[in-house]
Amino acid sequence: MAGRFVGVAVAVVAVAAGALFLLTAPDPLTAADLPAHEGDPVAGARIFDAGGCASCHAAKGAKGEDRLRLGGGREFVTDFGTFRAPNISPDPEAGIGRWSALDLASAMLRGVSPEGAHYYPAFPYTSYARMRPEDVIDLHAYLMTLPAVADRSPGHDLGFPFNIRRGLGLWKRLNLDPGPAVALPADAPEPVRLGQYLVEAVGHCGECHTPRDAIGGPDLGRWLAGAPNPDGEGTIPNITPGPDGVASWSEEDLVYSFESGFMPDYDSFGGSMVEVQENLARLRPEDRAAIAAYLKAVPPLPDAAD
C-alpha cells in the first residue's frame, strides 16, 4: 500500500513538473510570424527615436553622434536586483551584429533571446509586444547602420529566485499581452490612434508612468497615473488628463513641451525625462501632436505615485 502511495506521489510530482516546464517555456517567433517586408533604415530611425533606444543603450549623457554608439552598460537598480543595458550595436561579438530581423522581433515582441532564453522585463517587451512587426524590421535595418561598439556589457546582478530565468515564463503569462492598455472608442480619431501606438507600444511610456504590482507587472487599471521613480528618487508624474495630471495642459502645451522641454509654467523637464524630451523633439510634428491627443483622451485618474 505504501509503495503504491509513493508511486502515485511520484507520478503526480512528475506530471506537475512537466506542466510547469511547459508553462514556463519561452515562446519565440518563427519566420512565418513576420510579414514579407524589406527593412527601411529611414523609417527605422523614427522608431529608434520614438523608442528612446539611445536613452538606455548609449553612454549616460551622450550627445551628438555618441548617442548612436549603443554599447550598453547603464545600470538600473530595482527591488529585484541590478540590471545592465546590453550592447545593441552591430558589433558581431559584443553586440547584435549577427542578429536577424527575426531575432530582434522575437526579443522585442516575445522577450526571447536568439538562444531561446527569457529576457528580464527590465527590457520593456511588455510594451513592445504591441508593436507592428514591420516597424521592428525597419528598426533592425537602422540599427545595422550604426557604429559597431566592441565593449561587452556586464551581466545583471540578481539574487534568488530572480536569477532563475525560467520562472519568467509564468510572469509573462500574467503580463505579456499585445492588446491595448486603453480601449479607445470605435470612433477615436486617427491622431489619437497613432498616439496610442507611439505611447503604449514604441515609446513604452507606461513602463515608468504606470505603477506596478508586487511582482513587477504593470497595473493597467492605473495606466499612466504616476509611479515611484525606478531610479529610486522621487516619483514619475501622472500624465492622465485628471486633476493630478495634465488636466490644465492643452494639447498645444503638450506638443510645445515635447519639442522645447519647457512646461506651461515655464519650468523645464528634469531627470530621465530630459533624454525622453530630446528624443521626442526628433520626431515628426504629427507624431508629437498624436501623442498629445492620446494623452488627453485616456481616462483621467488620481495620482497613483503616493
C-alpha positions as CSV (number, residue, x, y, z in Angstrom):
1,M,0.0,0.0,0.0
2,A,2.8,2.4,1.0
3,G,4.6,1.6,-2.2
4,R,1.5,2.4,-4.3
5,F,1.1,5.7,-2.5
6,V,4.8,6.6,-3.2
7,G,4.3,5.7,-6.8
8,V,1.2,7.8,-7.2
9,A,3.0,10.7,-5.4
10,V,6.0,10.4,-7.7
11,A,3.7,10.4,-10.8
12,V,1.8,13.5,-9.6
13,V,5.1,15.3,-9.0
14,A,6.3,14.3,-12.4
15,V,3.1,15.5,-14.1
16,A,3.3,18.8,-12.2
17,A,6.9,19.3,-13.1
18,G,6.2,18.6,-16.7
19,A,3.3,21.0,-16.7
20,L,5.4,23.7,-15.1
21,F,8.1,23.1,-17.6
22,L,5.7,23.6,-20.5
23,L,4.1,26.7,-18.8
24,T,7.4,28.4,-18.4
25,A,8.8,27.6,-21.8
26,P,10.0,30.6,-23.9
27,D,7.7,31.3,-27.0
28,P,9.9,32.8,-29.7
29,L,8.5,34.0,-33.0
30,T,9.1,32.0,-36.2
31,A,9.7,33.2,-39.7
32,A,6.1,32.6,-40.5
33,D,5.1,35.2,-37.9
34,L,6.8,38.0,-39.8
35,P,5.4,39.7,-42.8
36,A,7.3,39.9,-46.1
37,H,8.8,43.4,-45.5
38,E,12.1,44.8,-46.6
39,G,13.6,46.8,-43.7
40,D,13.8,50.6,-44.3
41,P,16.5,52.2,-42.2
42,V,15.0,55.7,-42.7
43,A,11.7,54.5,-41.2
44,G,13.7,52.7,-38.6
45,A,15.4,55.9,-37.4
46,R,12.0,57.3,-36.5
47,I,11.2,54.1,-34.5
48,F,14.6,54.4,-32.8
49,D,13.9,57.9,-31.6
50,A,10.3,57.2,-30.6
51,G,11.5,54.2,-28.6
52,G,14.3,56.2,-27.0
53,C,16.8,53.4,-27.6
54,A,19.8,55.7,-27.0
55,S,18.5,56.7,-23.6
56,C,19.3,53.2,-22.2
57,H,21.9,51.7,-24.6
58,A,24.2,54.7,-25.2
59,A,26.5,56.1,-22.5
60,K,24.8,58.3,-20.0
61,G,24.8,61.9,-21.2
62,A,25.9,61.0,-24.7
63,K,25.3,63.7,-27.2
64,G,25.5,64.1,-31.0
65,E,27.0,61.1,-32.8
66,D,28.0,59.5,-29.5
67,R,24.3,58.8,-28.7
68,L,24.4,56.3,-31.7
69,R,27.1,54.3,-30.0
70,L,25.0,51.7,-28.3
71,G,27.5,49.8,-26.2
72,G,25.2,49.4,-23.2
73,G,26.3,49.2,-19.6
74,R,24.0,51.6,-17.9
75,E,22.8,50.3,-14.6
76,F,19.2,50.1,-13.4
77,V,18.9,49.4,-9.7
78,T,15.5,47.9,-8.8
79,D,13.9,45.9,-5.9
80,F,14.6,42.8,-7.9
81,G,18.3,43.4,-8.4
82,T,20.6,45.5,-10.7
83,F,20.1,45.3,-14.4
84,R,22.5,46.5,-17.0
85,A,21.6,47.5,-20.5
86,P,23.2,45.3,-23.2
87,N,25.2,46.3,-26.2
88,I,22.8,46.6,-29.2
89,S,25.4,47.9,-31.6
90,P,26.0,45.9,-34.8
91,D,29.3,44.5,-33.4
92,P,29.2,40.8,-34.2
93,E,30.7,39.7,-31.0
94,A,29.7,42.1,-28.2
95,G,26.5,43.4,-29.8
96,I,23.8,42.2,-32.1
97,G,25.6,42.2,-35.4
98,R,24.7,38.6,-36.1
99,W,21.0,39.0,-35.2
100,S,18.5,38.7,-38.0
101,A,15.3,40.9,-38.1
102,L,13.5,37.8,-36.7
103,D,15.9,37.7,-33.7
104,L,15.1,41.3,-32.9
105,A,11.4,40.8,-33.4
106,S,11.4,37.7,-31.1
107,A,13.3,39.7,-28.5
108,M,11.1,42.8,-28.6
109,L,7.7,41.2,-29.2
110,R,8.1,38.0,-27.1
111,G,11.0,38.8,-24.8
112,V,13.0,35.8,-26.0
113,S,16.7,35.8,-26.9
114,P,18.2,34.2,-30.1
115,E,19.4,31.4,-27.8
116,G,15.8,30.7,-26.7
117,A,16.0,32.2,-23.2
118,H,13.7,34.6,-21.5
119,Y,14.7,38.2,-21.2
120,Y,14.0,40.1,-18.0
121,P,11.3,42.7,-18.3
122,A,13.7,45.5,-17.5
123,F,13.8,45.2,-21.3
124,P,10.3,46.7,-21.9
125,Y,8.9,44.0,-24.1
126,T,5.5,44.1,-22.3
127,S,5.1,47.4,-24.3
128,Y,7.0,46.4,-27.4
129,A,4.7,43.4,-27.7
130,R,2.1,45.9,-29.1
131,M,4.4,47.0,-31.9
132,R,3.9,46.2,-35.6
133,P,6.4,43.7,-36.8
134,E,7.2,45.9,-39.9
135,D,8.4,48.6,-37.5
136,V,10.7,46.2,-35.8
137,I,12.1,45.1,-39.1
138,D,12.7,48.7,-40.0
139,L,14.4,49.3,-36.7
140,H,16.7,46.3,-37.3
141,A,17.7,47.8,-40.6
142,Y,18.5,51.1,-38.9
143,L,20.5,49.6,-36.1
144,M,22.7,47.7,-38.5
145,T,23.8,51.1,-40.0
146,L,25.1,52.4,-36.6
147,P,28.7,52.2,-35.4
148,A,29.9,48.8,-34.0
149,V,31.0,49.0,-30.4
150,A,33.2,46.3,-29.1
151,D,32.6,46.8,-25.4
152,R,30.9,43.9,-23.7
153,S,28.2,45.0,-21.2
154,P,28.4,43.3,-17.8
155,G,25.6,40.9,-16.8
156,H,22.9,41.5,-14.3
157,D,23.3,41.1,-10.5
158,L,20.2,39.3,-9.3
159,G,19.6,37.1,-6.2
160,F,17.5,34.1,-5.8
161,P,14.8,33.5,-7.0
162,F,15.0,36.3,-9.6
163,N,18.1,34.8,-11.1
164,I,16.1,31.8,-12.4
165,R,15.1,33.0,-15.9
166,R,12.8,30.1,-16.5
167,G,10.3,31.4,-13.9
168,L,9.7,34.4,-16.2
169,G,7.5,32.1,-18.3
170,L,4.9,32.3,-15.6
171,W,5.3,36.1,-15.2
172,K,4.8,36.5,-19.0
173,R,1.6,34.6,-18.9
174,L,0.3,37.2,-16.5
175,N,1.8,40.3,-18.0
176,L,2.8,39.9,-21.7
177,D,-0.3,40.9,-23.6
178,P,-0.2,42.5,-27.1
179,G,-3.6,44.0,-26.6
180,P,-4.0,47.8,-26.0
181,A,-3.6,49.2,-22.5
182,V,-6.6,51.5,-23.1
183,A,-9.7,50.6,-25.1
184,L,-10.4,53.6,-27.3
185,P,-13.9,54.3,-28.6
186,A,-14.6,52.9,-32.1
187,D,-14.8,56.5,-33.5
188,A,-11.5,57.6,-32.0
189,P,-9.7,60.0,-34.5
190,E,-6.7,58.7,-36.3
191,P,-4.2,61.1,-34.5
192,V,-5.4,59.6,-31.2
193,R,-4.8,56.1,-32.5
194,L,-1.4,57.0,-33.7
195,G,-0.6,58.5,-30.3
196,Q,-1.8,55.3,-28.7
197,Y,0.7,53.3,-30.7
198,L,3.5,55.7,-30.0
199,V,2.8,55.9,-26.3
200,E,1.7,52.3,-25.5
201,A,4.0,50.4,-27.8
202,V,7.0,52.1,-29.3
203,G,7.6,54.8,-26.7
204,H,6.7,52.5,-23.8
205,C,5.7,55.5,-21.6
206,G,3.7,53.2,-19.3
207,E,6.9,51.5,-18.1
208,C,7.7,54.5,-16.0
209,H,4.4,56.4,-15.7
210,T,2.3,53.4,-14.5
211,P,2.6,51.8,-11.1
212,R,3.4,48.1,-10.7
213,D,2.1,45.2,-8.6
214,A,4.0,43.1,-6.2
215,I,5.7,41.0,-8.9
216,G,6.5,43.9,-11.1
217,G,3.6,43.7,-13.6
218,P,2.1,47.0,-14.8
219,D,-1.2,47.9,-13.1
220,L,-3.2,48.7,-16.2
221,G,-6.1,49.9,-14.1
222,R,-4.0,52.9,-13.1
223,W,-2.5,53.4,-16.6
224,L,-0.2,56.5,-16.8
225,A,-1.3,57.7,-13.3
226,G,2.2,58.0,-12.0
227,A,4.6,55.7,-10.1
228,P,7.7,55.6,-7.9
229,N,10.8,56.6,-9.8
230,P,12.6,53.5,-11.0
231,D,15.9,55.3,-10.4
232,G,15.0,55.5,-6.7
233,E,14.5,59.2,-6.1
234,G,11.1,60.9,-6.1
235,T,8.1,59.9,-8.3
236,I,7.2,59.8,-12.0
237,P,4.3,62.1,-12.6
238,N,0.7,61.3,-13.5
239,I,0.2,62.2,-17.2
240,T,-3.5,61.4,-17.5
241,P,-5.9,64.3,-18.0
242,G,-7.0,64.1,-14.4
243,P,-6.6,67.0,-11.9
244,D,-3.4,65.4,-10.6
245,G,-2.1,65.0,-14.1
246,V,-2.2,67.2,-17.2
247,A,-5.8,68.4,-17.0
248,S,-4.7,72.1,-17.1
249,W,-2.4,71.4,-20.1
250,S,-3.8,71.9,-23.6
251,E,-2.7,69.7,-26.5
252,E,-0.7,72.7,-27.7
253,D,1.1,72.9,-24.3
254,L,2.0,69.2,-24.5
255,V,3.3,69.5,-28.1
256,Y,5.4,72.5,-27.2
257,S,6.8,70.8,-24.1
258,F,7.8,67.8,-26.2
259,E,9.5,70.0,-28.7
260,S,11.2,72.5,-26.4
261,G,11.5,70.9,-22.9
262,F,9.6,73.7,-21.3
263,M,6.3,73.2,-19.4
264,P,3.4,75.7,-19.3
265,D,4.6,77.1,-16.0
266,Y,8.0,77.9,-17.7
267,D,9.7,75.2,-15.7
268,S,11.7,72.6,-17.6
269,F,11.9,68.8,-17.6
270,G,14.4,67.2,-15.3
271,G,15.8,63.8,-14.5
272,S,15.4,61.0,-17.0
273,M,12.7,63.0,-18.8
274,V,15.3,65.2,-20.3
275,E,16.5,62.5,-22.6
276,V,12.9,61.4,-23.3
277,Q,12.1,65.0,-24.4
278,E,15.2,65.2,-26.6
279,N,14.0,62.0,-28.3
280,L,10.5,63.4,-28.8
281,A,12.0,66.6,-30.3
282,R,13.4,64.4,-33.1
283,L,10.0,63.1,-34.1
284,R,7.7,64.4,-36.8
285,P,5.4,67.2,-35.7
286,E,2.4,65.0,-36.4
287,D,3.9,62.3,-34.1
288,R,4.2,64.8,-31.2
289,A,0.6,66.1,-31.9
290,A,-0.7,62.5,-31.9
291,I,1.0,61.7,-28.5
292,A,-0.6,64.9,-27.1
293,A,-4.0,63.9,-28.5
294,Y,-3.8,60.4,-27.0
295,L,-2.7,61.7,-23.5
296,K,-5.8,64.0,-23.4
297,A,-8.0,61.1,-24.5
298,V,-7.0,58.5,-21.8
299,P,-9.2,58.1,-18.7
300,P,-8.4,60.8,-16.1
301,L,-7.1,59.2,-12.9
302,P,-6.0,60.4,-9.5
303,D,-2.3,60.3,-8.7
304,A,-1.1,56.7,-8.1
305,A,2.5,57.6,-7.2
306,D,1.8,58.4,-3.5
